Amino acid sequence: MKHLSRLSASFWLLSLGLVAAPTTPAPVPVALEPLKAKIGNTYSWKGVTLSFRAETTITEDQFKAIEGLGLRLISTGGKGVTNDALGRLAKLDPEGLSLDGTALTDDGFQNLAAMKSLRWLSVGHTLNAKDGFTGVGFAQLKSLSSLERVSFGGSGSREAAFTAIGELTQLKEFSSWHTQYGDPAHPYLLKLKNLEALRLGNSLKRYDGKPRQLCLTDATIATIAQVTSLKSLNLMQAKLSLPALLSLKNLPQLATLRLDDIDLSATDYEKLRAALPRVKLTGKPLSDAERTKLEEFLK
């Protein structure tokens, strides 16, 4: 998964709105020092976030130290963050949870579903994608009425995960990139009737040797153009045609459109801006080097 190495921890948190604001960090309990724990404020969430990484089993003393902080915004990763560990963290009833490179499996979603106050969830770089994580567990989160933001990327998961995400009709924001999802039509999006913000990037090559199916194409735009609740759209790493993008004028509430690593000419950008006068369009034509890099990624 060489492309995943490009997603540094800082980029991952930035993309999810969890970048630590400049502040004097709070003291970290001694028991959490082996976890390289940090405590600090965030821009997008009004509260203090605990960040730590556990590569081995979290000890009882460490759990007690975490619980003693009373924090409800948590960013964590490592193979020591197991289903059982998430069950323990569920007692904190967090409002925001970032899981990056954890040992979460499908069975572990029942512990996430116990987090009744959860508003924001990020699941990335799942360690058990091949033998314990398909993503079908996402459907268990449909009872969480407060859950409004989900990000999912860096996983070998395919159609089953996204079908399950389609059950989360309460979502207002959804982000996904670098999975092995292979249906460019993204039919599950049509079930997300409350969706206001969408961020989509292309798929990765499959691990099983089967042909790769890109998941962000003109067919994707045809579906997105039917999600009339959308206000913000970000598309990444794809070759898209101007006629397809022009269909976004059918979105009555669209206010921002960001195109990252999308191969459009300067003339096409001008035509798109003219067709979407009320939309703030961010993007630029690719340089020769950028285009070569994109073509290599899409092979």
Buried (B, 14 or more C-beta within 10 A) or exposed (E): BEBBEEBEBEEBBEBBBBBBEEEEEBEBBEBBEBBEBBBBBBEEBEEBBBBBBBEEEBBEEBBEBBEEBEBBBBBBBBBBBBBEBBBBBBEBEBBBBBBBBBBBBBEBBBBBBBBEEBBBBBBBBBBBBEEBBBBBBBBBBBEBEEBBBBBBBBBBBBBBBBBBBBBBEBBBBBBBBBBBBBBBEBEBBBBBEEBBBBBBBBBBBBEEEEEBBBBBBBBBBBBBBEBEBBBBBBBBBBBBEBEBBBBBBEBEEBBBBBBBBBBBEEEBBEBBBEBBEEBEBEBEBBEEEEBEBBEEBBE
